[in-house]
Amino acid sequence: MSSRDFDLNQTRDRLFADPQTPVAAFRFDDRVARVFDDMIERSVPGYRTIVTAIGLLGERLARPHSRCYDLGCSLGAVSLALAQRIQLPGCEIIAVDNAWPMLAQMRRRLAALEPLPTPVRPVCADLADVRIDNASLVVLNFTLQFVPLPQRADLIARIHQGLVPGGVLILSEKIALEDPRQQALFTELHHAFKRAQGYSGLEIARKRAALENVLVPEPLAVHRHRIEQAGFTSVEVWFQYFNFLSLIAIKAPASTGQSHE
């Protein structure tokens, strides 16, 4: 993915810089959509590396005449990374988000970059209403942490059900650490990362307050258990930077005779 794909209409994130503005619960509205590229790259350690690598993984893992799903696609960074790397007959990328301001920006980005080697179909919908079908690859790139806790197991189970045998889930998340000392250390390391990206202490504190009870991280062990309970037969961490990581989960191939449906 080229840098221009990230930088299209990029605006510097200053949403939490004004101490006089009340801190409201974080929402993916027009204000966030305008600065999201800058916000996420300066807030999530390794974000650009993860997106680029997902494109490479998609090139290796996607199958002809199947679908790749980017669930919680935001401005479409993952969808575009996949679309530029995958060159297979009959393959389609389904990009889903429930925030129309984000999806509207993504549509403009697609229009500027088309034609792409693999078509991308944006869909505005809640993940609870999305049917996963004939999928060789499903990506949740820092999305599950915004899904209400009671809905997470069902979403992972539906993804497993909708994947073809041997299909793959890529799950990127901010995780919670079970040891309080490690949690405190990783929190400070994350804040140090954000300060190094130009955020002030005030901005960091105000954004953290806005995300309280909106972004709810869980321990790695909880993610592993949920994924295994859904029926995936292999789960591995392929990337980690502080308490931000990405997992690959593989559905059993048809030849094993295993069934978890």
N, C-alpha and C positions, 0 to 999 in steps of 0.2 A: 504494500500500500504506500503510495506516495504521500509526501508531507502535505501536498495541496488538498488531499482528501480530508485531512483533519482541519486544515486552516480555512476552509471555505466559510466566508462570513464570520470568522471567529472574532469574538469580542472579549476583552479582558474581564475576568470575574471580579467584580467589586460589590457583589450583592450584600455582603455582611460587613461592609466597611464603615457604615454610618451608625454610630452609637445611638442616634436619636430615633432610628427606625425600629419599631417593635419587632421582636423575633416571633414569627409565626411558624407553625409546623411546615416542614419542607414539602413543597409540591413541585411537580414537573410542569410548570406553567410557562407562559411566554417569556418571562424574565429569565428563567433557568435555561430555556431552550436557546436563547440568544448567546449565553456564555458557556454552555455545557461542555463544548470541546475543551476550552481552557480550564474549566472547573475540574473536570475529571482527570485530565492529564496532570494537573498540579496537586490533586488530592489523593490519587490512587497510585502508589508506587508500582512502577513496571507496567502501567496501563498500555502504553504504545507497544511494548514488547509482547504483551499478552495478545493484543489484537493482531499484530503481524503474525505471530506464531499460530493463532487460530486459522488464519488464512492458509498457512502451510499445512496444518493438520487437515483442514478441509480438502485440500488438493489430494492428500493421501487417503482420506477416509470416505469421502463422498462416493456415491455409486451412480452409474448411469440410470436414468429413468426413476429417480428418487427425489425426495424433497430434503432440503436442509432448513431447519427452523432457527431463527434468531429471536428468542423470546425475551421481550423487554429490550427491543432493539435501539431505543432512544434515537439518536441522530443517524444510526445505521453504520457505525464504524465496522462492526463485525460483519454485517451483511456485505458491505463493500469489499472488505478483505477477502471474504469467501468468493464473491462474484468475480473478482479479478484473478483469483488463482484456480478456480474450478473450471475445467473445460471438458465437460462430459455431455453426451447427447441426452436430452430429456431431463436434465437436472434443473431444479427450480429452487430458489431461496425464498422462504416465507418469513417476512420481517414483521413481528407483532409488537405493538405497544398500545397501552390504553390512554396515553397522554397525547391528545391531538396536536398541541403545539410542537411536540418533539417530532411527531410523524410528518407534520406539514413541512418542517425544515428538512427532514430526510427526503421527502418527495422532490423538493427543489434541488437538493444535492444530487439525487439520481438523474434528474433532468439535465443537469450540467455535465454529468459524466457518461451518460449513455452514448452509444451502445456498450454494454458490458458483456464479457464472455458468457456469463450465466445470468439469466434474468432474475430480478428481485421484485417480489410482489409485496408491497406494504399493506398491512391489515391493522385497522384500529379496532382493538377488542381487548377485553379483560382476559387474562390467562386462564381463568376458571372456565371460560366459554370456548376456548380454542381446542379444536380436535386435531390431534397429532396423528398423521396417517402416512404410511409408506416413507418413513423418515430414515435416512441413513446417518444423519447427524443432527443433533439438537444442541443448541448453545444457550446457556443461561449465564450471561457475562455480567456479574454483579447485579443480578435481578432478584434472585430468590430472597435476599435479605430484606426486600421491600414487600414481599408477599406475606400476608397475615400468617402467623404460626400455624393455626389449625388447618390451613389450606396447603401447606407445603408438601406433606406426605402424598396427598392426592395428586398434586401436580407431577411429582416425580414418578408416581405409579402410572399416570396417564402417558408420560413421556416414554417410559419403558414399554408400555403396551403398544404405542404407536411406532416404535422403532422396528425396522426389519431385523431378522436374526443377525447378530454380529454388529448391529448398529451402535453408535457411540453418543454419549452425553458428555459435553464439556461444561463444567460448573465452576465458575469463578466467584469467590466470596471473600468478604472481610470476615474473619473468624474471631470468636471469643476464646481467650485462653483460660484453661481450668485452674491453673495456679495463679493466685492473685498477684504474686510478685512478678511473674512473667507478663501478666496482663498490664500491670503498671509500666513495666519496661517497654513493652511493645507500643503502648499508647504514647509514651514520651518519644519513642523513636519515630512514630508516625507524625507527631506534632513537629518534631525537628525537621522531618522531610518537608512538611508543608511550609515551615518558616523558610527553609532553603529555597522554596519555589516562589517566595515573595509574599506569602500571607502573613499578616500581623497576628499577634496574640489575640487581639480583639476579634478579628475575623474567624480565627480558629474556634474560639470559645462560643461565638454567636452561631456559627454553623453547627457546632456540636449540639447546642441547645435546640436548634431547629430540627435536627435529625433524631432527637430523643423520642423513642417509641414509634418512629417512622422506619428507620433502618435498624433492624434487630438482628445482630450477629449471633451465631451459635458456634459451639466448639466443633472442631474437626470430627471428633468421635460421633457426634450427633449426625453430621452429614453422612459419614460413612454408614452408620446404622440405617438411616433412612434409605439410602441408595441400595444397600444390600437387601433390605426388607422389600423393596420394590421389585427385586429379582435380578438385578445386575450381578454378574459373576466375577467382575474384576473392577477394582477401584484403586487408582494411584494418583498421588500428587505429582504433577509435571512442572509446576512453577510455584515458587513462594518468595515473597519479599516482605519482611516483617510479618504482620498478621493479615496479609492479603495473599490468597493462594488460588490455584486453579487445579481442578481434578479432571481426570478422564475416567469415565465409567463405561464398561463394555457389556452389551447384552450377549447372552450365550448364543453361539452360532447354531444353526439348525442341525448340524451334523452331530452335536453332542446328545441330542434327544432330550435335553432338559427343557422343562416348561415351567414358567412361573406365572403364566397368564391367569 
